[in-house]
Amino acid sequence: MINQDMTFLVRQLPPGGDGLPIEIYVFSKDKRWAAYEDIQSDIFDHTLAVIPEFDLRVYQHPSGKDVQEVASLGQGLGAIRQR
């Protein structure tokens, strides 16, 4: 459970070339690590589920491994952008 008596902050960070970062800053009432990870997972699940409602998309830079896999298929980076 989220501790409502402590800081609960959701804000947009400065936009950059990769989009608009969002910061979620909350505290849990439960101090056990497993419970904390469950809460963190729930926050991400709910956030990712609602993103399409705002016509937004999640973005992540391709890693070196992604680029290697696409290059090995002979498709180049254009194939990633078309997904």
Secondary structure, 3 states (H helix, E strand, C coil): CECCCCCCEEEECCCECCECCEEEECCECCCCHHHHHHHHHHHHHHHHHHHHHHCCCCCCCCCHHHHHHHHHHCCCCHHHHCC
